Amino acid sequence: MDFANAAVGQYMPGDSFMHRLDPRTKMLTSLGVVIGLFVVSEPWAYALLALPIMLGIMVSQVPLKLITRSLRPLTFIMVLTFALHLFMDPGEAIFSIGRITATYEGLRLGLITVVRLALLIMATSIVTLTTSPIALTDGLERLLKPFARLGLPAHELAMMMTIALRFIPTLLEETDKIMKAQMARGADFESGNIAKRARAMVPILVPLFVSAFRRADELAVAMEARCYRGGEGRTRLRELAFSGADVAVLVVVGAYTVAVAVAL
């Protein structure tokens, strides 16, 4: 698996219409489409919900190849999920392998689940690819701010979520380097049963956890050196504000998603 080329959590600078939208607009519209993906169940509904995602990719001017890279780390999960639905769901038989039977209902549900997961990842990837980490943090904090009255640490939670998202590409790249180093020393991650493959992952997980804790410590020292004290009294270079384009996108995409969910 090529972890180094995964696009999860990456940011691609640009000046497209999607880049200029308020981060809250992109997060809310993405959340609305994701909710719609879990509400509908008909194939045509997924095709209709895929339209705003594809339109967002075109408007963002982000290469489709870069978007599809975010699906690579989930290939195994998609294949496993499809196989479980195909052979475990009851229904009319397609073919049998011993006592295991593939069904048409399992084929339909498996395809729907895989498409749903792929569209979900693509919708969220557009947000991260077109939104800088700082803007993402500010947007999350503003969205969570109403819950601060209930005791929710909005700024801290937004900061943690953004840092975690930001370090996904770094950790994936680190994993790829460790795997290649272990393979150069004769490690085998492909052959053997599940238990053998799990044991083979130990030489990867140990240095990966050590590297993650070391990076976390370095980040904490860097934040303290810059006198970071949380969100109390913090000012911003650019204050977020909804524009006419943001309102139009929220209304159009929201109405479209609700219409698809209600109609199908």
C-alpha positions as CSV (number, residue, x, y, z in Angstrom):
1,M,0.0,0.0,0.0
2,D,1.4,3.4,-1.0
3,F,0.8,5.5,2.1
4,A,3.0,8.3,0.9
5,N,0.7,9.3,-2.0
6,A,-2.5,9.5,0.2
7,A,-4.2,12.8,0.1
8,V,-6.0,12.6,3.4
9,G,-5.5,15.8,5.5
10,Q,-3.4,17.6,2.8
11,Y,-3.9,21.2,1.8
12,M,-3.4,22.4,-1.8
13,P,-3.1,26.2,-2.0
14,G,-5.1,27.9,-4.7
15,D,-7.4,30.8,-5.6
16,S,-10.4,29.0,-6.9
17,F,-14.0,29.7,-6.0
18,M,-13.9,26.8,-3.5
19,H,-10.7,28.1,-1.9
20,R,-12.3,31.5,-1.3
21,L,-15.4,30.2,0.4
22,D,-15.7,30.5,4.1
23,P,-14.5,27.3,5.8
24,R,-17.8,27.1,7.7
25,T,-19.6,27.0,4.4
26,K,-17.5,24.1,3.1
27,M,-17.8,22.2,6.4
28,L,-21.6,22.6,6.7
29,T,-22.3,21.7,3.0
30,S,-20.0,18.7,3.3
31,L,-21.8,17.6,6.5
32,G,-25.2,18.0,4.8
33,V,-24.1,15.8,1.9
34,V,-22.6,13.2,4.2
35,I,-25.9,13.1,6.2
36,G,-27.8,12.7,3.0
37,L,-25.6,9.8,2.0
38,F,-26.7,8.0,5.2
39,V,-30.4,8.9,4.8
40,V,-31.0,7.7,1.2
41,S,-30.9,4.1,0.1
42,E,-31.7,4.1,-3.6
43,P,-28.9,4.0,-6.3
44,W,-30.3,7.0,-8.1
45,A,-30.2,9.0,-4.9
46,Y,-26.4,8.3,-4.6
47,A,-25.9,9.4,-8.2
48,L,-27.8,12.7,-7.5
49,L,-25.8,13.3,-4.3
50,A,-22.6,12.7,-6.2
51,L,-23.4,15.7,-8.5
52,P,-22.6,18.4,-5.9
53,I,-19.4,16.5,-4.9
54,M,-18.2,16.3,-8.6
55,L,-19.2,20.0,-9.1
56,G,-17.2,20.9,-6.0
57,I,-14.2,19.1,-7.4
58,M,-14.5,20.9,-10.7
59,V,-14.9,24.3,-9.0
60,S,-12.0,23.7,-6.6
61,Q,-9.7,23.0,-9.6
62,V,-8.2,20.2,-7.6
63,P,-7.1,17.3,-9.9
64,L,-9.5,14.3,-9.6
65,K,-6.4,12.1,-9.3
66,L,-5.5,13.8,-6.1
67,I,-9.0,13.3,-4.7
68,T,-9.0,9.6,-5.5
69,R,-5.7,9.1,-3.7
70,S,-7.6,9.6,-0.4
71,L,-9.5,6.4,-1.2
72,R,-6.3,4.2,-1.4
73,P,-5.8,3.7,2.4
74,L,-9.4,2.4,2.6
75,T,-9.3,0.0,-0.3
76,F,-9.0,-3.0,2.0
77,I,-11.9,-1.9,4.1
78,M,-14.0,-1.3,1.0
79,V,-13.2,-4.8,-0.4
80,L,-13.8,-6.4,3.0
81,T,-17.1,-4.6,3.5
82,F,-18.3,-5.6,0.0
83,A,-17.4,-9.2,0.5
84,L,-19.2,-9.4,3.9
85,H,-22.4,-8.0,2.4
86,L,-22.1,-10.2,-0.7
87,F,-21.8,-13.5,1.3
88,M,-23.5,-12.7,4.5
89,D,-26.8,-10.9,3.5
90,P,-29.7,-13.3,2.9
91,G,-31.5,-13.3,-0.4
92,E,-31.6,-14.8,-3.9
93,A,-28.5,-16.8,-4.6
94,I,-26.1,-15.8,-7.4
95,F,-23.5,-18.6,-6.9
96,S,-22.2,-20.7,-4.0
97,I,-18.7,-21.6,-2.8
98,G,-19.2,-24.6,-0.5
99,R,-21.5,-23.4,2.3
100,I,-21.0,-19.8,1.4
101,T,-23.6,-18.2,-0.9
102,A,-23.5,-14.9,-2.7
103,T,-26.8,-13.1,-3.0
104,Y,-28.2,-10.4,-5.2
105,E,-29.3,-8.4,-2.1
106,G,-25.8,-8.7,-0.7
107,L,-24.4,-7.5,-4.0
108,R,-26.7,-4.5,-4.0
109,L,-26.0,-3.5,-0.4
110,G,-22.3,-4.1,-0.8
111,L,-22.1,-1.8,-3.8
112,I,-24.2,0.9,-2.0
113,T,-22.0,0.7,1.1
114,V,-18.8,1.1,-1.0
115,V,-20.2,4.0,-3.0
116,R,-21.4,5.7,0.2
117,L,-18.0,5.4,1.8
118,A,-16.2,6.6,-1.4
119,L,-18.4,9.6,-1.7
120,L,-18.1,10.4,2.0
121,I,-14.3,10.4,1.7
122,M,-14.4,12.5,-1.5
123,A,-16.7,15.1,0.1
124,T,-14.5,15.6,3.1
125,S,-11.3,15.6,1.1
126,I,-12.5,18.6,-0.9
127,V,-12.8,20.5,2.4
128,T,-9.3,19.7,3.6
129,L,-7.6,20.1,0.2
130,T,-9.1,23.6,-0.2
131,T,-8.9,24.9,3.4
132,S,-5.7,25.9,5.2
133,P,-5.2,24.4,8.7
134,I,-5.5,27.8,10.3
135,A,-8.8,28.5,8.5
136,L,-10.0,25.0,9.3
137,T,-9.3,25.6,13.0
138,D,-11.1,29.0,13.0
139,G,-14.1,27.6,11.2
140,L,-14.4,24.6,13.6
141,E,-14.1,26.9,16.6
142,R,-16.8,29.3,15.3
143,L,-19.1,26.4,14.6
144,L,-18.5,24.9,18.1
145,K,-18.7,28.3,19.9
146,P,-22.4,28.1,20.7
147,F,-21.7,24.9,22.7
148,A,-19.1,26.7,24.8
149,R,-22.0,27.9,27.1
150,L,-22.6,24.2,27.9
151,G,-18.9,23.9,29.0
152,L,-17.6,22.5,25.7
153,P,-13.9,23.7,25.2
154,A,-14.6,24.9,21.6
155,H,-11.1,26.3,20.9
156,E,-9.2,23.4,22.4
157,L,-11.4,20.8,20.6
158,A,-11.0,22.6,17.3
159,M,-7.3,22.8,17.7
160,M,-7.0,19.1,18.6
161,M,-9.1,18.1,15.6
162,T,-7.1,20.2,13.2
163,I,-3.7,19.1,14.5
164,A,-4.9,15.4,14.2
165,L,-6.0,16.0,10.7
166,R,-2.9,17.9,9.8
167,F,-0.6,15.1,11.0
168,I,-2.4,12.3,9.1
169,P,-0.2,12.9,5.9
170,T,2.9,13.1,8.1
171,L,2.1,9.8,9.9
172,L,1.2,8.1,6.6
173,E,4.5,9.2,5.1
174,E,6.3,8.0,8.2
175,T,4.5,4.6,8.0
176,D,5.6,4.3,4.3
177,K,9.2,5.0,5.2
178,I,9.2,2.5,8.0
179,M,7.6,-0.2,5.9
180,K,10.2,0.3,3.1
181,A,13.0,0.2,5.6
182,Q,11.7,-3.1,7.1
183,M,11.2,-4.6,3.7
184,A,14.8,-3.7,2.8
185,R,15.8,-5.7,5.9
186,G,13.8,-8.8,4.7
187,A,10.4,-8.2,6.3
188,D,7.4,-9.8,4.6
189,F,4.0,-8.1,5.0
190,E,2.1,-9.8,2.2
191,S,2.4,-13.6,2.8
192,G,1.1,-15.8,5.5
193,N,-2.2,-15.9,7.4
194,I,-3.8,-13.1,9.3
195,A,-2.0,-13.9,12.6
196,K,1.4,-13.9,10.8
197,R,0.6,-10.6,9.1
198,A,-0.5,-9.1,12.4
199,R,2.8,-10.1,14.0
200,A,4.7,-8.6,11.0
201,M,3.1,-5.2,11.8
202,V,4.7,-5.0,15.2
203,P,8.1,-3.7,13.9
204,I,6.1,-0.9,12.1
205,L,3.8,0.1,15.0
206,V,6.5,0.4,17.7
207,P,8.7,3.0,15.8
208,L,5.5,4.7,14.5
209,F,4.2,5.2,18.1
210,V,7.6,6.5,19.2
211,S,7.7,8.9,16.3
212,A,4.2,10.1,17.0
213,F,4.9,10.8,20.7
214,R,8.2,12.6,19.7
215,R,6.4,14.8,17.2
216,A,3.7,15.6,19.8
217,D,6.3,16.6,22.3
218,E,8.1,18.8,19.8
219,L,4.8,20.4,18.8
220,A,4.0,21.1,22.5
221,V,7.4,22.7,23.1
222,A,7.0,24.8,19.9
223,M,3.6,26.1,21.0
224,E,4.8,26.9,24.5
225,A,7.8,28.8,23.0
226,R,5.3,30.9,21.0
227,C,3.4,31.7,24.2
228,Y,0.3,29.7,23.2
229,R,-2.2,29.9,26.0
230,G,-5.4,28.6,24.4
231,G,-8.2,30.6,22.9
232,E,-8.6,33.2,25.8
233,G,-7.8,36.6,24.4
234,R,-6.6,35.3,21.1
235,T,-6.9,37.6,18.1
236,R,-7.0,36.7,14.4
237,L,-5.4,38.2,11.3
238,R,-8.6,37.6,9.3
239,E,-12.0,37.4,10.9
240,L,-14.4,35.0,9.2
241,A,-17.5,36.5,7.6
242,F,-20.1,34.9,5.4
243,S,-20.3,36.5,1.9
244,G,-23.2,36.4,-0.6
245,A,-21.5,33.5,-2.3
246,D,-21.4,31.5,1.0
247,V,-25.1,32.1,1.6
248,A,-26.0,31.1,-1.9
249,V,-24.0,27.9,-1.7
250,L,-25.5,27.0,1.7
251,V,-29.0,27.6,0.4
252,V,-28.6,25.8,-2.9
253,V,-26.7,22.8,-1.7
254,G,-28.9,22.5,1.4
255,A,-32.1,22.6,-0.5
256,Y,-30.8,20.2,-3.1
257,T,-29.7,17.7,-0.5
258,V,-33.0,17.9,1.4
259,A,-35.0,17.5,-1.9
260,V,-33.0,14.4,-2.8
261,A,-33.3,12.9,0.7
262,V,-37.1,13.5,0.8
263,A,-37.8,12.5,-2.8
264,L,-35.7,9.3,-2.7
